Amino acid sequence: MAPFKTFALPVSIAQAVDTAAGNPIRLSSNENPYGPCPLARKAMAEGINSSNRYNWGTAEQLMAALAKKEGVTEDNILIGAGSTVILDLIVQWLAFKKGNFIVGHPSYINWTKRAEKLGLKKIAVPVTPGKELSLAAMLSAIDADTRMIYVCNPNNPTGTFCEHKALIDFIKAATEKAMVVVDEAYIDFTDQPSVSHLIADNKNLVVVKTFSKIYGLAGARTGYAIAHKDTINQIAELQTWANGDVSVVSRAAALASLADVDFVKQCHAKNTAARNYTMEQLTRLGMRCIPSVTNFIYFSLADYKKDFFDVLKSNNIEGTFIYEEEGQWTRITVGTMDEMRQLIKVLQ
Ligand SMILES: Cc1ncc(COP(=O)(O)O)c(C=O)c1O
């Protein structure tokens, strides 16, 4: 029974969950060091007992809760085993017609390999010098064969966001020509509004969201799409069981997480404090940082004198890689304040 004890522990947000001696400091995948929240752990422990059943009712409950959160109705929601799986489904759907898709560079691209394998041609549009997505250039890149334009907002790895009005104008113009997918994986770390309300009268817009980031449920694999009901129905046809990919345990965790508003607020505040500290310190060490609204920081190693990746490796810290050779840009996830202090200590 020992593992169940862990589930039941009311872990405080002040305490990260995997800081045992010898564990690496994980600053690579933009995970939440504090999650899952206490309510989600309790719900998961209880969910184990009903895992012998499909329990479709809990999928419906989760969809109803998400519809309420997003100000839409249940038929505007599709849940899947992570938002990347939702992106994969959209790609499979659009690839029937072949053509191309447009994506910023650099941006979140875990799903693009499959798109290319399925016959869609990738058009990568460079970010601006300030590392923002260039909506104007993305709009100009649309041609008669464009099936999808992917807007990661805020953008991973650069940590920047599109100004709300400009994004709305872009969506209006671009959806007249092709499907626009707005990935809001990190929106909860910002004070920016979602664009999910626009789906009511726009069949060419899909907004994707995830429980992997501020809700701390990356390993529970739960994400969702918000779209017009006709669009949701088309995407859902590619799931064996519509809304059935997420386990009973993960659904329980997601549902409980939506109720733990306090946890989200605390994660937001702690992330902001640790991010501000890290940006200040990286800047002090001579590294140019792009102002970030997320739980990661994009910065340049061009003027850093040591071998950054060697320093990380020899101190058991996981980082990422070089995203742009010119300027030697890399990304680091914002962990707990203690983790970020340790990072800065070894870098100086
Ligand atoms: C922009 C973006 N979208 C989606 C995901 C993945 O979300 P999920 O864990 O729900 O597949 C990530 C993960 O890093 C991401 O950065």
The ligand as a MOL file (V3000), in Angstrom:
LIG
                    3D

  0  0  0     0  0            999 V3000
M  V30 BEGIN CTAB
M  V30 COUNTS 16 16 0 0 0
M  V30 BEGIN ATOM
M  V30 1 C 2.9520 24.6370 -27.2150 0
M  V30 2 C 2.7520 23.2780 -26.6760 0
M  V30 3 N 1.6410 22.6100 -26.9970 0
M  V30 4 C 1.4130 21.3800 -26.5130 0
M  V30 5 C 2.3300 20.7630 -25.6980 0
M  V30 6 C 2.1190 19.3790 -25.2130 0
M  V30 7 O 0.9890 19.2460 -24.5120 0
M  V30 8 P 0.4740 17.8070 -24.1230 0
M  V30 9 O 1.3160 17.3400 -22.9880 0
M  V30 10 O -0.9430 18.1010 -23.7260 0
M  V30 11 O 0.5700 16.9220 -25.3200 0
M  V30 12 C 3.5010 21.3950 -25.3600 0
M  V30 13 C 4.4830 20.7240 -24.4960 0
M  V30 14 O 5.5470 21.1440 -24.2100 0
M  V30 15 C 3.7250 22.6890 -25.8630 0
M  V30 16 O 4.8440 23.3390 -25.5910 0
M  V30 END ATOM
M  V30 BEGIN BOND
M  V30 1 1 1 2
M  V30 2 1 2 3
M  V30 3 2 2 15
M  V30 4 2 3 4
M  V30 5 1 4 5
M  V30 6 1 5 6
M  V30 7 2 5 12
M  V30 8 1 6 7
M  V30 9 1 7 8
M  V30 10 2 8 9
M  V30 11 1 8 10
M  V30 12 1 8 11
M  V30 13 1 12 13
M  V30 14 1 12 15
M  V30 15 2 13 14
M  V30 16 1 15 16
M  V30 END BOND
M  V30 END CTAB
M  END
